[in-house]
């Protein structure tokens, strides 16, 4: 069974940093691209960053230069390093393996990130 468990969120002041982790199981992790998404209250879920099987990356314009996605295939884990956080980054963050317009697994519980002074 495909499963994603997100962790590492919390409350941080503007300008601060957090590192999110996504522990994946139930599939051959190294064979799939991985993405981080976020959903703010009252808004739709949006793509934040993507990393391919060979390490190529794509970022939403709103996070370019501040966020870095990475993966450790030995640990079946994807990461999202978030620096220079802004209040508008406040959201629940999720990970999944995108398959075109679909996703490999169901959504996990996500991890809450709150940026506030």
C-alpha positions in Angstrom: 0.0 0.0 0.0 1.4 3.4 -1.0 1.8 5.7 1.9 3.2 9.2 2.5 4.0 10.5 6.0 4.9 14.2 6.2 6.6 15.8 9.2 8.7 18.8 10.2 6.1 21.6 10.2 5.6 24.1 13.0 5.3 27.7 13.9 8.1 30.0 12.7 8.6 33.7 12.5 8.9 35.5 9.2 12.3 35.0 7.8 12.8 31.7 9.5 13.5 28.3 8.2 12.0 24.8 8.4 12.8 21.4 6.8 10.0 19.1 5.9 10.3 15.4 5.5 8.2 13.0 3.5 8.6 9.3 4.3 7.3 7.1 1.5 6.5 3.4 1.5 4.7 0.8 -0.5 6.4 1.4 -3.9 9.9 1.6 -5.5 10.7 5.2 -4.4 13.7 5.7 -6.7 11.5 5.1 -9.8 9.2 8.0 -9.2 9.3 11.7 -9.3 8.2 13.4 -6.1 6.3 16.6 -5.4 5.5 18.8 -2.5 2.1 20.6 -2.4 0.4 23.0 -0.1 -3.1 24.0 0.8 -3.9 27.2 2.6 -7.3 27.8 4.2 -10.0 28.5 1.6 -7.6 27.8 -1.2 -7.0 24.9 -3.6 -4.0 22.6 -3.2 -1.1 23.9 -5.2 2.2 22.5 -6.4 5.2 23.8 -4.6 8.1 21.8 -5.9 9.0 18.7 -7.9 12.1 16.5 -8.1 12.6 13.9 -10.8 14.1 10.5 -10.5 17.5 11.9 -11.6 17.3 15.0 -9.5 15.9 17.6 -11.8 13.8 20.2 -10.0 10.9 22.5 -10.7 9.6 25.2 -8.4 6.5 27.4 -8.2 7.4 31.0 -8.9 6.3 32.0 -5.4 9.0 29.9 -3.7 11.9 30.0 -6.2 15.2 31.0 -4.5 13.8 30.2 -1.1 12.8 26.6 -1.1 14.9 23.5 -2.1 13.5 20.1 -2.7 15.7 17.0 -2.4 15.5 13.3 -2.1 17.3 10.4 -0.4 16.5 7.2 -2.3 18.3 5.1 0.3 15.9 6.4 2.9 12.8 6.5 0.7 12.4 10.1 1.8 11.9 13.5 0.1 12.7 16.8 1.8 11.7 20.4 1.4 14.1 23.0 2.9 12.2 26.2 3.3 14.1 29.4 4.0 13.1 33.1 4.2 9.6 32.0 5.1 6.7 34.5 4.6 3.3 34.6 6.2 1.8 33.6 2.8 3.7 30.3 3.0 1.3 29.3 5.8 -0.5 26.1 4.7 -0.7 22.4 5.2 2.1 20.8 3.2 1.7 17.4 1.5 3.8 15.2 -0.6 2.9 12.7 -3.4 4.2 11.1 -6.5 2.5 12.8 -9.5 1.4 10.6 -12.4 0.3 13.1 -15.1 -3.0 14.5 -13.8 -3.2 11.8 -11.2 -1.2 10.7 -8.1 0.4 7.5 -7.1 -1.1 7.3 -3.7 -3.8 8.9 -1.5 -3.0 12.0 0.5 -1.3 11.8 3.9 -2.2 13.9 6.9 0.1 16.7 5.8 2.2 18.9 8.1 1.1 22.3 9.2 3.4 25.3 8.6 2.5 28.5 10.2 4.6 31.7 9.6 3.6 34.4 12.0 5.2 36.9 14.4 
